[in-house]
Amino acid sequence: MRLATTLLAGSALALAATVGSAEAGPTLDAIKSKGFVQCGVSTGLAGFSNPDDAGTWSGLDVDVCKGVAAAVFGDANAVKFTPLTAKERFTALQSGEVDVLSRNTTWTLNRDAAMGLDFTGVTYYDGQGFMVPTSLGVKSALELDGASVCVQPGTTTELNLADYFRANNMSNEPVVIERLEEIRTAYDQGRCDVYTTDQSGLYAERTVLTDPAAHIILPEVISKEPLGPVVRHGDQEWADIVRWTLYAMLEAEEYGVNQTNVDDLKANATNPVVRRLLGTEGDMGQNLGLSPDWAFNVIKQVGNYGEIFEANLGQGTPLKIERGLNAQWKDGGLQYAMPVR
Ligand SMILES: N[C@@H](CCC(=O)N[C@@H](CS)C(=O)NCC(=O)O)C(=O)O
């Protein structure tokens, strides 16, 4: 009896020790010792993850990784990027070649539960669409019976395409091409009638066609594509860091904390939510195994969610994507940060 009590007390103590502050998981340890985050991105998708001529990456997915680097190191540039096709991406994450996959990847049951992966949140609520040359005169996806359709392998796109045509008693001829540049060229040269992918991808790809104005995106959205960062299953501490970096960016937008006012708010804010977020109150950073100013660094160096959305996808960019589902919940969208407390 006494022994049982002692054992119980012992395990309670051990539990208290683990609960008190985060133990660094193996991924964070490895990242700290190499000095940077290795981030898997696309091979080049405007607005999401795209290298310029000098090899400098930009985009919403890139900013998420920079945010994680800022949270861990206080340096948004402590990150390296690995371009991955849709087909390559999961193996690269599973094998440890990258620490996080931040690349228009849809959260599905199969990927989350059966592939050794964990989704950490949704950076962009999307849905699959179709793009066609205006000259085809097609106004609805329901007119696409018999069309040849360009699609990338290893994607939910491929699966939804088959579902949609089957459900509507239509047939199509898939033209399956792995590399983004090749599929874009194939569509641009008329080797398929239709290009299908996430609507965000269609907006992005349209900007780099020979004549963007000669193509329309059809009104039908045939699937749900919640896109977000993915980590390996089994290292919860690392998953928490990626997840809460995203929530910090979202909560910053919700509470009006941005790159411009974050210094002032760190010094003067009285709102307890803002003070906790910026590390002037509470021990949020410690809970994650990070410094108290982890979220301050994310916002100061990278921006809040609204800022990175506008900078990469918004009205001042060639993509001109509306916030839509990606507006804050208070504005009728789906973006909702869990409370940083
Ligand atoms: N969200 C879908 C599709 C993702 C996807 O890979 N889309 C293509 C077309 S936009 C892409 O990003 N390709 C970029 C590349 O291959 O580098 C999924 O997770 O399966």
PDBQT file of the ligand as one rigid body, heavy atoms in Angstrom, charges set to zero:
ROOT
HETATM    1  N1  LIG A 401      -3.712  20.598 -52.107  1.00  0.00    +0.000 N 
HETATM    2  C1  LIG A 401      -3.527  19.468 -52.970  1.00  0.00    +0.000 C 
HETATM    3  C2  LIG A 401      -2.710  19.827 -54.216  1.00  0.00    +0.000 C 
HETATM    4  C3  LIG A 401      -1.341  20.321 -53.877  1.00  0.00    +0.000 C 
HETATM    5  C4  LIG A 401      -0.405  20.502 -55.070  1.00  0.00    +0.000 C 
HETATM    6  O1  LIG A 401       0.693  19.935 -55.069  1.00  0.00    +0.000 OA
HETATM    7  N2  LIG A 401      -0.799  21.288 -56.038  1.00  0.00    +0.000 N 
HETATM    8  C5  LIG A 401       0.041  21.532 -57.174  1.00  0.00    +0.000 C 
HETATM    9  C6  LIG A 401      -0.671  22.376 -58.185  1.00  0.00    +0.000 C 
HETATM   10  S1  LIG A 401      -0.973  24.027 -57.626  1.00  0.00    +0.000 SA
HETATM   11  C7  LIG A 401       1.311  22.217 -56.720  1.00  0.00    +0.000 C 
HETATM   12  O2  LIG A 401       1.325  22.953 -55.772  1.00  0.00    +0.000 OA
HETATM   13  N3  LIG A 401       2.409  21.999 -57.357  1.00  0.00    +0.000 N 
HETATM   14  C8  LIG A 401       3.613  22.671 -56.987  1.00  0.00    +0.000 C 
HETATM   15  C9  LIG A 401       4.810  21.842 -57.328  1.00  0.00    +0.000 C 
HETATM   16  O3  LIG A 401       4.667  20.732 -57.827  1.00  0.00    +0.000 OA
HETATM   17  O4  LIG A 401       5.895  22.352 -57.079  1.00  0.00    +0.000 OA
HETATM   18  C10 LIG A 401      -2.864  18.345 -52.210  1.00  0.00    +0.000 C 
HETATM   19  O5  LIG A 401      -2.436  18.562 -51.068  1.00  0.00    +0.000 OA
HETATM   20  O6  LIG A 401      -2.759  17.237 -52.742  1.00  0.00    +0.000 OA
ENDROOT
TORSDOF 0
